[in-house]
Amino acid sequence: MIRAAVITLSDKGSKGLRTDESGPLITKLLTPIGARVLHYELIPDELQTLKEMLIRRSLMVDLIITTGSTGLGPRDIAPEATAAVIEREVPGIAEAMRAHGMKMTKRAMLSRGLAGTRGKCLIINLPGSPKAVGEALEAVIEAIPHAVSMIRGSEEDCAR
């Protein structure tokens, strides 16, 4: 089982002014790969809050997926918070999500989401819209179990 946390970043959502559809969708999409979401948070787009939450949750789970706050808006801070706490970047994950998204919309190139590891936890930033969440996860979901296994210390070869 993959122990997971989902963190939705939304100023409006954290104030009850918008319903979070992306967080529950991520939870649903992770189920087929054997991931169980143990922690779900809906927080405002605050750099320090997200950094602290990523650090705290990375000690408890194998996978953290954030949704929202990856764009070019002045309050979009997920990539900066993630960059501040990860120890190793995994650029192929973000590259794959953007490349796949570009097949649907050229705006996918504007997503600044990152992926990386902190300790034995994989952290992935997804865009905020449910449509973009589905598309981004579609691009990388098959690789997540193997990535988590490798981070845990598996000596299995990556080659098929």
C-alpha positions as CSV (number, residue, x, y, z in Angstrom):
1,M,0.0,0.0,0.0
2,I,1.1,3.5,-0.8
3,R,0.4,5.9,2.1
4,A,-0.6,9.2,0.5
5,A,-1.5,12.8,1.4
6,V,-3.4,15.3,-0.8
7,I,-3.1,19.0,-0.3
8,T,-5.3,21.4,-2.1
9,L,-4.2,25.0,-2.3
10,S,-7.0,27.5,-2.7
11,D,-7.5,30.8,-1.0
12,K,-11.3,30.7,-1.9
13,G,-11.6,27.0,-1.0
14,S,-10.0,27.5,2.4
15,K,-12.5,30.2,3.2
16,G,-15.5,28.0,2.1
17,L,-16.1,30.1,-1.0
18,R,-15.3,27.3,-3.5
19,T,-15.8,23.5,-3.3
20,D,-12.7,21.5,-3.8
21,E,-13.2,19.0,-6.6
22,S,-9.6,18.3,-7.4
23,G,-8.6,16.8,-4.0
24,P,-11.4,14.2,-4.0
25,L,-10.7,13.4,-7.7
26,I,-7.0,12.7,-6.8
27,T,-8.1,10.4,-4.0
28,K,-10.3,8.5,-6.4
29,L,-7.6,8.3,-9.2
30,L,-5.0,7.0,-6.7
31,T,-7.1,4.0,-5.6
32,P,-6.3,1.7,-8.6
33,I,-2.5,1.9,-7.9
34,G,-3.0,0.8,-4.3
35,A,-2.7,4.3,-2.7
36,R,-4.7,5.2,0.3
37,V,-5.1,8.9,1.2
38,L,-4.5,9.2,4.9
39,H,-4.3,12.9,5.0
40,Y,-6.3,15.5,3.1
41,E,-5.9,19.3,3.6
42,L,-7.4,22.3,2.0
43,I,-5.2,25.3,2.8
44,P,-4.7,28.9,1.4
45,D,-1.9,29.7,-1.0
46,E,0.6,30.5,1.7
47,L,4.3,29.7,1.2
48,Q,5.2,29.0,4.8
49,T,2.1,27.0,5.5
50,L,2.7,24.7,2.6
51,K,6.4,24.3,3.3
52,E,5.6,23.3,6.9
53,M,2.9,20.9,5.8
54,L,5.1,19.2,3.2
55,I,7.8,18.7,5.8
56,R,5.4,17.3,8.4
57,R,3.5,15.1,6.0
58,S,6.6,13.8,4.3
59,L,7.5,12.0,7.6
60,M,4.1,10.2,7.6
61,V,3.4,9.2,4.0
62,D,5.1,7.8,0.9
63,L,3.4,10.2,-1.6
64,I,2.2,13.8,-1.3
65,I,0.2,15.3,-4.2
66,T,-0.6,19.0,-4.1
67,T,-3.2,20.5,-6.4
68,G,-3.4,24.2,-7.3
69,S,-1.1,27.1,-7.0
70,T,1.2,26.0,-9.9
71,G,0.4,28.8,-12.4
72,L,1.7,32.3,-13.0
73,G,-0.6,34.2,-10.6
74,P,0.9,36.3,-7.8
75,R,-0.4,33.9,-5.1
76,D,0.7,30.7,-7.0
77,I,3.4,29.3,-4.6
78,A,3.3,25.5,-4.8
79,P,6.5,25.1,-6.9
80,E,8.5,27.5,-4.6
81,A,7.3,25.7,-1.5
82,T,8.1,22.3,-3.0
83,A,11.6,23.5,-4.2
84,A,12.4,24.7,-0.7
85,V,11.7,21.3,0.9
86,I,12.7,18.6,-1.6
87,E,16.1,17.0,-1.5
88,R,16.1,15.6,-5.0
89,E,14.1,16.9,-8.0
90,V,12.5,14.3,-10.3
91,P,12.1,16.5,-13.4
92,G,10.7,13.7,-15.7
93,I,7.5,13.6,-13.8
94,A,6.7,17.3,-14.3
95,E,8.0,17.1,-17.9
96,A,5.7,14.2,-18.7
97,M,2.7,16.0,-17.2
98,R,3.3,19.1,-19.2
99,A,4.0,17.2,-22.4
100,H,0.8,15.2,-22.0
101,G,-1.2,18.4,-21.2
102,M,0.2,20.1,-24.3
103,K,-1.7,17.6,-26.4
104,M,-4.9,19.0,-25.0
105,T,-4.0,22.7,-24.6
106,K,-1.0,24.8,-25.2
107,R,-1.7,26.5,-21.8
108,A,-0.3,23.4,-20.1
109,M,3.2,24.9,-20.7
110,L,2.3,27.6,-18.1
111,S,2.1,25.1,-15.3
112,R,5.2,25.4,-13.1
113,G,4.6,22.2,-11.0
114,L,7.6,20.3,-9.7
115,A,8.2,16.8,-8.5
116,G,10.9,15.6,-6.1
117,T,11.7,13.6,-3.0
118,R,12.1,14.5,0.6
119,G,13.4,11.6,2.6
120,K,11.4,8.5,1.5
121,C,8.5,10.6,0.2
122,L,7.6,11.6,-3.4
123,I,6.0,15.0,-3.7
124,I,4.2,16.0,-6.9
125,N,2.6,19.3,-7.8
126,L,-0.5,19.1,-10.0
127,P,-2.5,22.0,-11.5
128,G,-5.8,23.0,-9.8
129,S,-8.6,22.3,-12.2
130,P,-10.2,18.8,-12.1
131,K,-9.7,18.5,-15.9
132,A,-5.9,19.3,-15.6
133,V,-5.6,17.0,-12.6
134,G,-7.0,14.1,-14.5
135,E,-4.8,14.7,-17.5
136,A,-1.6,15.2,-15.4
137,L,-2.2,12.0,-13.4
138,E,-3.0,10.1,-16.6
139,A,0.5,10.9,-17.8
140,V,2.4,9.7,-14.7
141,I,0.1,7.4,-12.6
142,E,1.7,4.2,-13.9
143,A,5.2,5.3,-12.7
144,I,4.2,6.3,-9.2
145,P,4.2,2.8,-7.6
146,H,7.6,2.0,-9.1
147,A,8.9,5.5,-8.0
148,V,7.7,4.9,-4.4
149,S,9.2,1.4,-4.4
150,M,12.6,2.8,-5.5
151,I,12.4,5.6,-2.9
152,R,11.7,3.1,-0.2
153,G,15.0,1.4,-1.2
154,S,14.0,-1.4,-3.6
155,E,16.9,-2.8,-5.6
156,E,14.6,-3.8,-8.5
157,D,16.0,-2.7,-11.9
158,C,14.2,0.1,-13.7
159,A,14.6,-1.6,-17.1
160,R,11.9,-3.8,-18.4
